[in-house]
Amino acid sequence: MTTFREILYNQLFVSIPKPKTDFTGQTCIVTGSNTGLGKEAARQLVDYNASKVVLAVRNLERGEKARNDIVNTTKRENVLEVWELDLSSFESVKRFASRCNEHLERLDCLIGNGAINTRKHKEVEDNESMLTINVMSTFLLSILLLPLCQKTARSFEVHPRITIIASDLHALASFPERLEPDIFAALNADKSFSGMMRRYGVTKLLVVLITRELAVQMGKPDSQGVILNCANPGFCHSEITRDVPRWTRPIFWFMHKSMARSTEMGSRAHVIAAAGLTATHGEYMDNGVISKASNFVRSEEGHSTQRKVYAQLLRKLEGIEPGISQLVAGK
C-alpha cells in the first residue's frame, strides 16, 4: 500500500486470512509478546503446534500473565517460556541472544514485534528511544541470532525465518534526513514535536529499507539458508498508542472504533510471514502476501538510501558488538 487511500481501503475492506502452516517441532521467539499483537502471535504459534515458544518481554510478571492466558486458551502446557528482553538496553539484547545461543537447540522463527510509539523525545542508549527500540535493538538481536538460525538450517534441513514487523505507514513517512551525511545523527538532532510526530513512521520505513538490504547481504536462502522478511499487520487494536499525548487520544479512540482490525487478525500477518517460503526473502508482506513497498522504497533513490542507512546502522552495531558484521556473511 503506497497511498493513504489505499491504506484506508486496506483497513476497511481487506481481511488477512488465517495461517495454514503447522509449526510442529519448531522453536519460535516473539519479542514484545506480553500484550497486543505479539501476545496473539505467540498464541497462534502455540495453537499451530510449535514445540517451544519464547515470550521475550521486558516485564517478567506481565510475561507470566500472558503465558498463563495463552495456556488457558490453547490447553497446551510446557510450550511457553518467559525470558527477559529489554529492547531499550543493548546489554539486555546481547544477554538474551547469548542465552538463546547457549540453551536453544534450534531456532525456527524469530518475530521482531517489539516497538514503541511516543511523541516525547527521550534518549535511550545515546539515541532517540524509537530509533533504539524499533530499529537498532531489533536488528542487533536479529543479526546476533543468525548463527543459531544457520545452525538450525544445517542440522535440521529447514529454512529458519526472521520476520520484522513493519507498517504501511512507511509509505507516508517524511524522511528528509536521508539527504544528510549521517542519517542517525540527523534524526537524533531533531527533538521537536513535529519530528516525534513522524518518527514512528520513519522507524518503520527504516525497517523496510534495512530488511531489504540485510537480505541482500545475507544472500539468497539456498537449501540451508535463513529467510528474512518484514510484515505489515495494519492498524489494529493494541497498546502501541498508549504513549501518545492525552489530547490525541480521542482521535485514536475514534480510529480504533471505526477502522482498527482485531488483534487476532493483525497477528495473522506475523505468523504467515514467520512461516514464509524462500520467495519472501527480503520482501515486504501485506495482508499475508508479498506486496509492493512504497514508491520511494522501490525507486532508484530508495535503493541508494537503503544501502546508505544499512551501512550506517552496521557501523553503529559494530560499536555495540564488535565483529557483528561477520555474522551477516555467515563467518
C-alpha positions as CSV (number, residue, x, y, z in Angstrom):
1,M,0.0,0.0,0.0
2,T,1.5,3.3,-1.1
3,T,-1.1,6.0,-0.6
4,F,-3.5,7.0,2.2
5,R,-6.5,6.0,0.1
6,E,-5.0,2.5,-0.4
7,I,-4.2,2.2,3.3
8,L,-7.8,3.2,4.2
9,Y,-9.2,0.7,1.8
10,N,-7.0,-2.0,3.2
11,Q,-8.2,-1.3,6.7
12,L,-11.9,-1.2,5.9
13,F,-12.3,-3.9,3.2
14,V,-9.4,-6.4,3.3
15,S,-9.0,-9.3,5.7
16,I,-5.9,-11.3,6.5
17,P,-6.5,-15.0,6.0
18,K,-5.8,-17.5,8.8
19,P,-2.4,-19.1,8.7
20,K,-2.2,-22.6,7.3
21,T,1.2,-23.6,8.4
22,D,1.9,-26.3,11.0
23,F,4.7,-25.4,13.3
24,T,5.2,-28.9,14.8
25,G,8.7,-29.4,16.2
26,Q,9.6,-25.8,15.8
27,T,11.1,-23.3,18.3
28,C,9.9,-19.7,18.0
29,I,10.7,-16.4,19.7
30,V,8.3,-13.4,19.8
31,T,9.6,-10.1,21.1
32,G,7.1,-7.7,22.8
33,S,4.8,-10.6,23.5
34,N,3.3,-9.8,26.9
35,T,0.4,-7.9,25.2
36,G,-1.2,-7.0,21.9
37,L,-0.1,-8.3,18.6
38,G,2.9,-10.1,20.0
39,K,0.9,-12.0,22.5
40,E,-1.7,-13.0,19.9
41,A,1.0,-14.1,17.5
42,A,2.5,-16.3,20.3
43,R,-0.9,-17.7,21.0
44,Q,-1.3,-18.7,17.3
45,L,2.2,-20.3,17.2
46,V,1.2,-22.4,20.2
47,D,-2.2,-23.2,18.6
48,Y,-0.4,-24.3,15.4
49,N,1.7,-26.9,17.4
50,A,5.0,-25.1,17.9
51,S,7.1,-27.2,20.3
52,K,8.6,-24.2,22.1
53,V,7.6,-20.5,22.1
54,V,9.7,-18.0,24.0
55,L,7.9,-14.9,25.1
56,A,10.7,-12.2,25.0
57,V,9.4,-9.5,27.4
58,R,10.7,-6.6,29.4
59,N,8.4,-7.2,32.4
60,L,8.5,-10.8,33.5
61,E,5.4,-10.5,35.7
62,R,3.3,-9.4,32.7
63,G,5.0,-12.0,30.7
64,E,3.9,-14.7,33.1
65,K,0.3,-13.4,33.0
66,A,0.4,-13.6,29.2
67,R,1.8,-17.1,29.3
68,N,-1.0,-18.3,31.7
69,D,-3.6,-16.7,29.5
70,I,-2.3,-18.5,26.4
71,V,-2.1,-21.8,28.2
72,N,-5.7,-21.4,29.4
73,T,-6.9,-20.8,25.8
74,T,-4.8,-23.3,23.9
75,K,-4.7,-26.0,26.6
76,R,-1.1,-26.7,25.8
77,E,1.3,-26.9,28.7
78,N,5.1,-26.9,28.7
79,V,5.4,-25.0,25.4
80,L,5.7,-21.4,26.5
81,E,8.7,-19.9,28.3
82,V,9.1,-16.3,29.5
83,W,12.5,-14.8,29.0
84,E,13.6,-11.3,29.9
85,L,14.4,-8.9,27.0
86,D,14.6,-5.2,27.3
87,L,15.0,-3.6,23.8
88,S,15.9,-0.3,25.4
89,S,19.2,-1.9,26.6
90,F,21.8,-3.2,24.2
91,E,23.3,-5.2,27.1
92,S,19.9,-6.9,27.6
93,V,19.7,-7.7,23.9
94,K,23.2,-9.3,24.0
95,R,22.4,-11.3,27.1
96,F,19.2,-12.6,25.6
97,A,21.0,-13.6,22.4
98,S,23.7,-15.4,24.4
99,R,21.1,-17.3,26.3
100,C,19.4,-18.3,23.1
101,N,22.7,-19.5,21.6
102,E,23.6,-21.4,24.7
103,H,20.3,-23.0,25.6
104,L,18.2,-23.4,22.5
105,E,18.8,-26.5,20.4
106,R,17.2,-24.8,17.4
107,L,15.5,-21.6,16.3
108,D,13.0,-21.8,13.5
109,C,11.5,-18.4,13.6
110,L,12.0,-15.0,15.3
111,I,9.2,-12.4,15.2
112,G,10.6,-9.0,15.9
113,N,7.4,-7.4,17.1
114,G,8.7,-5.2,20.0
115,A,8.3,-1.5,19.3
116,I,7.1,1.8,20.8
117,N,5.3,4.9,19.5
118,T,5.8,8.0,21.6
119,R,5.6,11.8,21.0
120,K,8.2,12.7,23.6
121,H,11.9,12.9,22.8
122,K,13.8,10.6,25.1
123,E,17.3,9.3,24.8
124,V,17.9,5.6,25.3
125,E,21.4,4.2,24.7
126,D,22.5,7.6,23.3
127,N,19.8,7.6,20.6
128,E,16.2,8.7,20.4
129,S,14.1,5.9,22.1
130,M,12.1,4.8,19.0
131,L,15.4,4.6,17.0
132,T,16.9,2.4,19.7
133,I,14.0,0.1,20.3
134,N,12.2,-0.1,16.9
135,V,15.4,-0.2,14.8
136,M,18.8,-0.7,16.4
137,S,17.9,-3.3,19.1
138,T,15.6,-5.2,16.7
139,F,18.3,-5.6,14.1
140,L,21.0,-6.2,16.8
141,L,19.0,-9.1,18.1
142,S,18.2,-10.4,14.6
143,I,21.8,-10.5,13.5
144,L,23.1,-11.9,16.8
145,L,20.7,-14.8,16.3
146,L,21.7,-15.5,12.7
147,P,24.3,-18.2,13.8
148,L,21.7,-20.1,15.7
149,C,19.3,-19.9,12.7
150,Q,22.1,-21.0,10.4
151,K,23.0,-23.9,12.7
152,T,19.3,-24.9,12.7
153,A,19.2,-24.8,8.9
154,R,22.2,-27.1,8.6
155,S,21.2,-29.5,11.4
156,F,17.5,-29.9,10.6
157,E,17.5,-29.1,6.8
158,V,15.0,-26.3,7.2
159,H,14.7,-22.7,6.4
160,P,14.5,-20.6,9.6
161,R,12.7,-17.3,9.3
162,I,13.3,-13.9,10.8
163,T,10.3,-11.6,10.5
164,I,10.5,-7.9,11.4
165,I,7.1,-6.1,11.9
166,A,6.8,-3.1,9.7
167,S,3.8,-0.8,8.9
168,D,2.1,0.6,5.9
169,L,2.9,4.0,7.5
170,H,6.3,3.6,6.0
171,A,4.7,4.8,2.7
172,L,3.6,8.1,4.3
173,A,6.7,8.9,6.2
174,S,8.5,12.2,5.5
175,F,12.3,11.4,5.6
176,P,14.4,14.4,4.7
177,E,17.2,13.1,7.0
178,R,18.1,10.7,4.2
179,L,19.9,13.5,2.5
180,E,22.2,14.2,5.5
181,P,25.7,12.6,5.7
182,D,24.8,10.9,8.9
183,I,21.2,9.8,8.9
184,F,21.0,8.7,12.5
185,A,22.8,11.8,13.8
186,A,20.3,14.0,11.9
187,L,17.3,12.0,13.4
188,N,18.7,12.3,16.9
189,A,19.2,16.0,16.5
190,D,15.5,16.6,15.8
191,K,13.9,16.8,19.2
192,S,10.9,18.8,18.0
193,F,7.3,17.7,18.5
194,S,6.8,17.6,14.7
195,G,9.9,15.4,14.5
196,M,8.4,13.0,17.1
197,M,5.0,13.0,15.3
198,R,6.5,11.4,12.2
199,R,9.2,9.4,13.9
200,Y,7.3,6.1,14.3
201,G,6.6,6.1,10.5
202,V,10.3,6.8,9.9
203,T,11.4,3.9,12.0
204,K,9.1,1.6,10.1
205,L,10.5,2.9,6.8
206,L,13.9,2.2,8.2
207,V,12.8,-1.3,9.0
208,V,11.7,-1.9,5.4
209,L,14.9,-0.4,3.9
210,I,17.2,-2.3,6.3
211,T,15.4,-5.6,5.8
212,R,15.8,-5.3,2.1
213,E,19.5,-4.6,2.3
214,L,20.2,-7.1,5.0
215,A,18.6,-9.8,2.9
216,V,20.9,-8.9,0.0
217,Q,23.9,-9.1,2.3
218,M,22.8,-12.4,3.7
219,G,22.5,-13.9,0.2
220,K,19.7,-16.0,-1.2
221,P,18.4,-18.7,1.1
222,D,19.5,-21.9,-0.6
223,S,18.9,-25.4,0.9
224,Q,20.4,-24.3,4.3
225,G,19.7,-20.5,4.2
226,V,17.8,-18.2,6.5
227,I,14.7,-16.2,5.3
228,L,14.3,-12.6,6.3
229,N,11.2,-10.6,5.6
230,C,9.0,-7.8,7.1
231,A,5.3,-7.8,7.6
232,N,2.6,-5.2,7.9
233,P,-0.4,-6.1,10.2
234,G,-2.2,-2.8,9.6
235,F,-3.8,-0.7,12.2
236,C,-5.0,-3.0,15.0
237,H,-6.3,-3.0,18.5
238,S,-3.1,-2.9,20.5
239,E,-1.2,-0.8,23.1
240,I,1.1,0.8,20.5
241,T,-0.7,4.2,21.0
242,R,-0.6,4.1,24.8
243,D,2.2,6.8,25.0
244,V,0.6,9.3,22.6
245,P,-0.3,12.7,24.1
246,R,-3.6,13.0,26.0
247,W,-5.1,15.4,23.5
248,T,-4.7,12.9,20.7
249,R,-6.4,10.1,22.5
250,P,-10.0,10.9,21.3
251,I,-8.6,10.7,17.7
252,F,-7.1,7.3,18.3
253,W,-10.3,6.2,20.2
254,F,-12.3,7.1,17.1
255,M,-9.8,5.3,14.8
256,H,-9.9,2.2,16.9
257,K,-13.7,2.2,16.9
258,S,-14.1,2.9,13.2
259,M,-11.3,1.1,11.4
260,A,-9.0,-1.0,13.6
261,R,-8.5,-4.6,12.9
262,S,-8.9,-7.1,15.7
263,T,-5.7,-8.0,17.5
264,E,-6.2,-11.6,16.4
265,M,-6.5,-10.7,12.7
266,G,-3.4,-8.4,12.8
267,S,-1.3,-11.2,14.4
268,R,-2.1,-13.4,11.5
269,A,0.3,-11.2,9.4
270,H,3.0,-12.0,11.9
271,V,2.5,-15.8,11.7
272,I,2.1,-16.0,8.0
273,A,5.3,-14.1,7.4
274,A,7.1,-16.2,10.1
275,A,6.2,-19.2,8.0
276,G,7.3,-17.6,4.8
277,L,8.9,-19.6,2.0
278,T,12.1,-18.6,0.2
279,A,10.2,-16.3,-2.1
280,T,9.5,-13.9,0.8
281,H,13.2,-13.3,1.5
282,G,13.8,-9.6,1.6
283,E,10.2,-8.8,0.8
284,Y,7.5,-6.6,2.3
285,M,4.4,-8.6,3.2
286,D,0.9,-7.1,3.4
287,N,-2.3,-9.0,4.2
288,G,-0.3,-12.2,4.4
289,V,1.2,-12.0,0.8
290,I,4.2,-10.4,-0.8
291,S,3.3,-6.8,-1.7
292,K,4.9,-3.7,-3.1
293,A,6.6,-1.4,-0.6
294,S,6.2,2.3,-1.2
295,N,7.2,4.0,-4.4
296,F,10.1,5.6,-2.6
297,V,11.5,2.3,-1.4
298,R,11.3,0.8,-4.9
299,S,12.9,3.9,-6.5
300,E,16.5,4.4,-7.5
301,E,16.8,6.9,-4.6
302,G,15.2,4.3,-2.3
303,H,17.8,1.7,-3.2
304,S,20.6,4.2,-2.6
305,T,19.1,5.2,0.7
306,Q,18.7,1.5,1.6
307,R,22.4,0.9,1.2
308,K,23.4,4.1,3.0
309,V,21.2,3.5,6.1
310,Y,22.2,-0.1,6.3
311,A,25.9,0.7,6.2
312,Q,25.4,3.4,8.9
313,L,23.4,1.0,11.1
314,L,26.0,-1.7,10.8
315,R,28.7,0.8,11.9
316,K,26.6,1.6,15.0
317,L,26.1,-2.1,15.7
318,E,29.8,-2.7,15.4
319,G,30.3,-0.2,18.2
320,I,27.9,-2.2,20.3
321,E,29.1,-5.7,19.4
322,P,32.5,-5.7,17.6
323,G,32.6,-8.3,14.8
324,I,28.8,-8.4,14.2
325,S,29.3,-7.6,10.5
326,Q,30.9,-11.1,10.1
327,L,27.7,-12.8,11.3
328,V,25.8,-11.4,8.3
329,A,28.2,-13.1,5.9
330,G,27.9,-16.3,8.0
331,K,31.5,-16.2,9.2
